[in-house]
Amino acid sequence: MNYYLLHLNLYGIKNIAEEIQLDFYNKYITTFNPDLYRIKAIYGENGSGKTAIMTAVNIAKKVLLSPDYLKQSETQSLLREIISKKTNEFHIQFEFAEYDDLYLSTYRYELTISKNRGGYYDISSEKLDVISDYTKNKKYQNVFEVVEGQLVSLCVDENVYSMVRESTLNVLRDKPFLMAVLFGAKPDDKYLPHMFSLIYFFWSINVYLEEEDMHEMYLMSKMLENVKKSSNTQKSLEDIYTAINKQNFYIDSKGRDVVDKKNYTAYKKKVSNLESFLKVFKKNLKEITIDKRDNGDYYVCELVLDYGEYSVNREFESTGIKKLIRIYDALVNANSGGISFIDEMDSNINDVYLCKLVEYFMCYSKGQMCFTTHNVDPMIVLKNNRNSIDFLSTDNKVTSWKVTGNAAPERFYRNGMIENSPFNIDAIDFIGMFGE
């Protein structure tokens, strides 16, 4: 199965107080063909909320997949800083498709995190629906719904619903329904296939944020390893575990790769592919060597870039090369069928290379990519692709570029001709601002 994000709605994070919607596909589905909708660039002035979108998706993924994420003091500190003080709650909704060549199923998942009476942020509501008719009159069939920590509906008979509701009491405030029931579910529970669809969808998402720490996802893989042998749903959990272990390392606080020894061969293959990728940008790069240190069941690995006459540890490489190394996993994910969100993709990358990367993922990738950027050059590549350019304003308005004759989006944007665009300024507007 493959997964495709159709629409994303959110509000209540950083400066996005009003709900915004990003469309990754048509409003309605008749014949599903994602090939012309695989990439989206988000533009906007500083402070418009571009990074907030990436952060919102990242938080939703961690809530869904990371054990006890909301219980961590670091998480609570983060949420106190980034959840809007106007709303005191963060809401996000994903509409996504699960598909192969012969079958399509669509879902809508909603999550709301709010401040409780004790001043902590927890899950105030959560809901999953299956969309049975993806036309103008969408028909939703509920899979489950949680309100204020209580399971209020589930697509099973009354006796099973009562048992599940009882078993999840006092749990669903700081743990999503998925994590509360997955490992205790029985193979014949009607909601179980939908739970697997939900976990696969979120695992297909890769979010790149500057200096992002990946260890929460690695910890989940370790948890799954511990429970998969005793679960009644062993086959499906084995499949999930296999998918999760494609991520065979995590990055520690010092920026080093920490690799499980049993996954070291796969890690070396990944570094070999990274080497080939970087040689496009650095023609004099000879190889990347791995300087590994034994740490029990793990290797702590440093990457060293060898240029023949000299070698450079990854940590001391140029900012542009370090950026390419950091976003590489997100690029691999999008290329192989996943959904990748990359913040400030243009940062420290030459615009010629940037445009060629964008063109590759527009034409040849199997998955989706959504990235924020200030560089207008990718508009030239994307302007004829559908739903591929969005403009975000500081007052939470999203304007999508619509193909209009030979109109150039980069010219419209620069000249302040995009609705809600801030760039209706001239050079003389700066006169007198820098002293005598």
HELIX and SHEET records of a PDB file:
HELIX    1   1 PRO A   34  TYR A   37  5                                   4    
HELIX    2   2 LYS A   50  LEU A   65  1                                  16    
HELIX    3   3 TYR A   69  LYS A   71  5                                   3    
HELIX    4   4 SER A   73  ILE A   82  1                                  10    
HELIX    5   5 GLU A  158  SER A  167  1                                  10    
HELIX    6   6 PHE A  177  VAL A  181  1                                   5    
HELIX    7   7 LEU A  182  GLY A  184  5                                   3    
HELIX    8   8 LEU A  192  TRP A  203  1                                  12    
HELIX    9   9 HIS A  215  VAL A  227  1                                  13    
HELIX   10  10 LYS A  228  SER A  230  5                                   3    
HELIX   11  11 GLN A  234  ILE A  244  1                                  11    
HELIX   12  12 LYS A  261  ASN A  263  5                                   3    
HELIX   13  13 TYR A  264  PHE A  281  1                                  18    
HELIX   14  14 ARG A  314  PHE A  316  5                                   3    
HELIX   15  15 THR A  319  ASN A  335  1                                  17    
HELIX   16  16 ASP A  351  CYS A  363  1                                  13    
HELIX   17  17 ASP A  377  LEU A  382  1                                   6    
HELIX   18  18 PRO A  409  ARG A  414  1                                   6    
HELIX   19  19 ALA A  427  PHE A  430  5                                   4    
SHEET    1   A 7 ILE A  20  ASP A  23  0                                        
SHEET    2   A 7 ASN A   2  TYR A  11 -1                                        
SHEET    3   A 7 GLU A  89  TYR A  99 -1                                        
SHEET    4   A 7 LEU A 104  LYS A 115 -1                                        
SHEET    5   A 7 TYR A 121  ASP A 133 -1                                        
SHEET    6   A 7 LYS A 139  VAL A 147 -1                                        
SHEET    7   A 7 GLN A 150  LEU A 154 -1                                        
SHEET    1   B 6 ILE A 205  TYR A 208  0                                        
SHEET    2   B 6 ILE A 339  ILE A 342  1                                        
SHEET    3   B 6 GLN A 368  THR A 372  1                                        
SHEET    4   B 6 ILE A  39  TYR A  43  1                                        
SHEET    5   B 6 ILE A 389  LEU A 392  1                                        
SHEET    6   B 6 VAL A 398  SER A 400 -1                                        
SHEET    1   C 4 PHE A 249  ILE A 251  0                                        
SHEET    2   C 4 ASP A 257  ASP A 260 -1                                        
SHEET    3   C 4 TYR A 298  ASP A 306 -1                                        
SHEET    4   C 4 GLU A 287  ASN A 295 -1                                        
SHEET    1   D 4 PHE A 249  ILE A 251  0                                        
SHEET    2   D 4 ASP A 257  ASP A 260 -1                                        
SHEET    3   D 4 TYR A 298  ASP A 306 -1                                        
SHEET    4   D 4 SER A 311  ASN A 313 -1                                        
END                                                                             
